[in-house]
Amino acid sequence: MARVELIMPKMGESVSEATIITWSKEVGEHVELDETIVEIATDKVDSEVPSTHEGKLVEKLFEADDLVQVGEAFAILETEGGEEIKETVAETPVSEVKSEAVSKPQEQTSNKKKSM
């Protein structure tokens, strides 16, 4: 069995921490991939955080009302497999993907204006 740390994901460009509102799973319960494991609140939005792996919840590193920093482990799952894994945050957060998609057309528009 491998142990996987679930990491608090980046919820927005200026969001650096989140407060755990409630746990959707208890220690010992099975968690499916993409199943909500915890509900959080930030200064911008309340959200559900899905599990990045399937396995059994073996440890909650924080309780309800605790503040968790983005990129920090908040739970540990026991999964099928051999080696211990530290889950990493996606390299390009969703908010940055949206920003890039929006900025590229603007850049093209500005280039067209310059060439006119």
Backbone bond lengths (Angstrom), bond angles and torsions (degrees), N, CA, C in turn:
res aa  C-N    CA-C-N  psi(-1)  N-CA   C-N-CA  omega(-1)  CA-C   N-CA-C  phi
1 M - - - 1.451 - - 1.529 109.42 -
2 A 1.315 114.58 139.03 1.469 120.93 177.37 1.520 109.25 -106.22
3 R 1.301 115.58 153.08 1.473 121.20 176.42 1.519 108.02 -110.63
4 V 1.335 115.73 131.63 1.457 122.20 -177.11 1.515 108.81 -121.15
5 E 1.336 116.65 129.09 1.462 121.38 174.96 1.519 108.46 -85.62
6 L 1.321 117.32 127.89 1.460 121.11 173.44 1.522 107.45 -89.69
7 I 1.313 116.25 129.43 1.462 123.43 -172.53 1.528 110.10 -106.31
8 M 1.333 116.06 137.70 1.462 120.94 177.02 1.533 108.46 -64.49
9 P 1.339 117.01 118.61 1.468 119.50 -177.51 1.521 112.49 -77.44
10 K 1.308 114.91 161.82 1.463 121.19 175.98 1.520 107.91 -76.38
11 M 1.320 117.42 124.14 1.462 122.34 -175.64 1.526 113.02 -98.48
12 G 1.286 117.69 -11.65 1.461 122.03 -179.51 1.508 108.81 179.18
13 E 1.302 116.47 163.69 1.460 121.29 -174.65 1.525 113.58 -58.10
14 S 1.317 118.01 -40.35 1.461 120.03 -176.08 1.531 113.15 -101.64
15 V 1.333 117.28 5.34 1.468 120.98 -178.90 1.526 108.99 -89.79
16 S 1.338 116.52 121.40 1.468 120.16 -177.82 1.528 112.97 -115.47
17 E 1.341 116.92 -7.31 1.459 120.00 -178.72 1.522 109.50 -155.95
18 A 1.342 114.74 161.03 1.460 120.67 178.97 1.525 108.65 -143.10
19 T 1.323 115.61 150.41 1.453 121.68 176.42 1.523 108.38 -102.15
20 I 1.318 116.72 130.68 1.459 120.36 176.86 1.524 108.09 -73.13
21 I 1.335 115.27 124.38 1.465 120.48 177.86 1.531 108.56 -87.48
22 T 1.337 116.00 -58.64 1.466 121.19 179.18 1.522 110.34 -147.56
23 W 1.313 115.13 153.56 1.453 122.34 172.55 1.521 107.65 -92.70
24 S 1.320 117.32 133.14 1.461 122.24 176.98 1.523 111.09 -87.10
25 K 1.314 117.11 -16.65 1.467 123.18 -179.32 1.516 109.53 -128.69
26 E 1.320 115.03 152.07 1.461 121.62 176.73 1.522 109.21 -109.20
27 V 1.327 116.97 157.66 1.460 122.23 177.48 1.529 108.36 -55.45
28 G 1.333 115.75 133.04 1.460 121.83 -179.28 1.518 113.45 98.57
29 E 1.329 117.22 -17.42 1.465 120.33 -179.70 1.526 111.19 -82.80
30 H 1.343 114.87 150.04 1.465 121.69 176.94 1.530 109.31 -79.61
31 V 1.320 116.27 139.29 1.461 123.00 179.71 1.526 108.01 -121.58
32 E 1.329 115.21 127.81 1.464 120.77 176.57 1.526 109.98 -83.25
33 L 1.326 116.11 158.21 1.464 121.83 173.78 1.525 108.08 -60.84
34 D 1.313 117.38 133.61 1.478 125.28 179.70 1.527 114.26 70.11
35 E 1.324 118.32 7.05 1.462 120.97 176.62 1.527 108.83 -80.91
36 T 1.332 116.54 140.21 1.461 120.36 179.30 1.526 109.15 -61.43
37 I 1.325 115.30 128.47 1.463 119.83 178.99 1.525 111.54 -109.84
38 V 1.349 115.88 -28.69 1.458 119.88 -178.00 1.528 109.55 -151.91
39 E 1.325 116.34 148.48 1.463 121.53 173.35 1.519 107.24 -107.51
40 I 1.343 115.00 136.31 1.465 119.78 -175.86 1.526 110.97 -128.80
41 A 1.319 114.73 163.28 1.463 122.09 174.14 1.523 107.88 -129.29
42 T 1.333 115.70 137.21 1.460 121.28 172.75 1.520 106.89 -120.31
43 D 1.313 116.79 178.40 1.463 119.09 177.57 1.528 111.44 -69.84
44 K 1.326 117.64 -12.01 1.461 122.45 -178.54 1.530 113.30 -105.01
45 V 1.349 118.06 -40.17 1.465 121.28 -170.26 1.523 111.51 -158.23
46 D 1.342 116.28 153.05 1.457 121.95 169.32 1.527 106.32 -95.34
47 S 1.341 116.84 144.33 1.452 119.50 -174.21 1.516 111.27 -153.31
48 E 1.335 115.98 161.45 1.451 122.29 172.58 1.522 107.56 -102.14
49 V 1.336 116.81 140.27 1.455 120.90 178.95 1.530 108.06 -108.32
50 P 1.336 117.37 119.08 1.462 119.99 179.38 1.526 111.45 -84.08
51 S 1.317 115.14 155.53 1.460 120.80 177.45 1.522 109.45 -74.40
52 T 1.308 116.70 140.01 1.462 121.63 178.49 1.526 111.99 -90.06
53 H 1.341 116.24 -4.78 1.462 122.01 179.26 1.520 109.90 -142.21
54 E 1.326 115.76 165.18 1.452 121.74 172.82 1.520 107.65 -102.06
55 G 1.326 117.15 139.64 1.450 120.10 178.73 1.509 111.75 166.34
56 K 1.317 115.27 -167.01 1.465 121.35 -179.60 1.527 108.92 -103.11
57 L 1.332 115.76 131.22 1.459 120.62 177.09 1.527 107.92 -70.66
58 V 1.326 116.40 115.80 1.464 119.93 -177.86 1.524 113.12 -107.39
59 E 1.352 116.41 -19.52 1.463 117.30 179.96 1.525 110.90 -156.87
60 K 1.326 115.56 132.97 1.466 122.32 170.46 1.520 105.76 -98.23
61 L 1.307 117.29 122.18 1.460 120.79 -178.37 1.525 111.76 -86.46
62 F 1.339 116.55 -11.67 1.460 122.80 178.48 1.524 108.78 -140.91
63 E 1.313 115.91 159.96 1.468 122.33 177.59 1.529 108.83 -111.91
64 A 1.332 116.18 172.92 1.467 120.97 176.33 1.528 108.98 -57.22
65 D 1.305 116.49 142.75 1.467 126.45 -178.67 1.526 113.89 77.40
66 D 1.343 118.12 -0.74 1.466 120.78 175.39 1.525 109.89 -80.03
67 L 1.329 116.26 148.43 1.456 124.19 178.13 1.526 108.57 -94.87
68 V 1.336 116.96 129.03 1.463 122.36 -178.63 1.524 108.47 -121.22
69 Q 1.312 117.24 131.94 1.461 122.04 178.22 1.525 110.16 -77.95
70 V 1.331 117.49 144.36 1.455 122.17 174.30 1.528 107.84 -57.92
71 G 1.326 116.90 134.64 1.460 121.99 -179.59 1.512 113.76 89.91
72 E 1.334 117.45 -4.82 1.461 121.83 -179.64 1.535 109.93 -94.15
73 A 1.339 116.37 143.45 1.467 121.19 176.97 1.525 108.87 -68.29
74 F 1.342 115.92 135.96 1.465 119.31 178.41 1.528 112.57 -119.38
75 A 1.341 117.38 -12.58 1.464 120.98 179.37 1.519 109.61 -158.01
76 I 1.336 115.23 161.27 1.458 120.55 176.73 1.522 108.75 -126.54
77 L 1.345 114.70 129.84 1.461 121.85 176.00 1.516 109.13 -108.21
78 E 1.309 116.14 148.67 1.459 121.82 171.07 1.520 105.70 -103.13
79 T 1.318 116.52 122.94 1.458 121.61 -175.76 1.520 110.61 -119.27
80 E 1.324 115.55 166.33 1.462 120.82 172.51 1.519 106.54 -72.97
81 G 1.306 116.94 136.29 1.455 119.36 179.82 1.511 109.86 140.37
82 G 1.331 116.00 177.15 1.435 119.60 -171.76 1.509 117.64 -98.64
83 E 1.325 117.97 -46.87 1.461 119.24 -170.31 1.517 112.99 -104.72
84 E 1.320 114.82 155.15 1.461 120.98 176.65 1.523 108.75 -72.51
85 I 1.330 115.49 138.28 1.466 121.11 -176.05 1.515 108.83 -126.21
86 K 1.308 116.82 137.07 1.468 120.18 170.03 1.512 106.14 -103.34
87 E 1.323 116.45 115.09 1.463 121.69 -178.49 1.522 108.92 -66.98
88 T 1.316 115.91 138.81 1.458 119.59 179.20 1.513 110.43 -110.17
89 V 1.299 116.26 156.27 1.455 122.30 177.03 1.521 107.07 -75.79
90 A 1.324 117.12 144.21 1.462 121.24 178.55 1.527 109.44 -53.79
91 E 1.336 115.68 141.32 1.467 119.78 -176.65 1.528 112.20 -63.51
92 T 1.329 117.86 -37.50 1.456 121.07 179.33 1.516 108.81 -117.96
93 P 1.321 118.51 102.56 1.459 121.09 179.62 1.529 111.32 -61.14
94 V 1.318 116.28 154.08 1.455 122.55 -178.18 1.523 111.49 -53.00
95 S 1.330 117.61 -42.80 1.466 119.92 -177.83 1.521 111.34 -62.04
96 E 1.326 117.80 -35.31 1.457 120.04 179.55 1.524 110.77 -72.86
97 V 1.337 117.48 -36.13 1.454 120.40 177.51 1.516 109.15 -61.00
98 K 1.327 117.62 -44.45 1.455 121.38 178.73 1.520 110.51 -62.77
99 S 1.326 117.71 -41.38 1.465 121.26 -179.36 1.520 110.91 -62.99
100 E 1.333 116.78 -42.67 1.457 119.90 -179.86 1.520 110.29 -65.57
101 A 1.325 117.33 -42.12 1.458 121.04 -179.35 1.519 110.53 -63.18
102 V 1.295 117.93 -35.85 1.459 121.78 179.73 1.523 110.41 -76.21
103 S 1.332 117.43 -39.40 1.458 119.22 -175.11 1.526 112.83 -73.22
104 K 1.315 119.03 -31.01 1.462 120.36 -178.86 1.521 112.58 -63.13
105 P 1.352 119.62 -47.68 1.461 117.82 177.26 1.525 112.29 -61.70
106 Q 1.329 118.23 -34.24 1.454 121.10 178.94 1.518 110.35 -64.95
107 E 1.338 115.46 -40.47 1.458 119.37 178.95 1.528 109.84 -62.84
108 Q 1.349 116.95 -42.11 1.454 120.70 179.63 1.525 110.22 -63.87
109 T 1.323 116.61 -40.33 1.462 121.09 178.49 1.525 110.12 -62.25
110 S 1.364 116.87 -43.49 1.455 119.78 -179.67 1.526 110.11 -64.73
111 N 1.337 117.59 -37.32 1.455 120.63 179.07 1.525 110.74 -64.62
112 K 1.326 116.92 -38.52 1.466 120.32 178.78 1.516 110.87 -65.30
113 K 1.335 116.73 -40.31 1.456 120.55 179.36 1.529 110.57 -63.25
114 K 1.323 116.58 -38.38 1.460 120.50 -178.81 1.520 110.96 -66.83
115 S 1.352 116.48 -35.81 1.454 118.86 -175.59 1.529 112.83 -81.70
116 M 1.308 118.10 -9.61 1.485 120.94 -178.73 1.494 111.37 -77.75
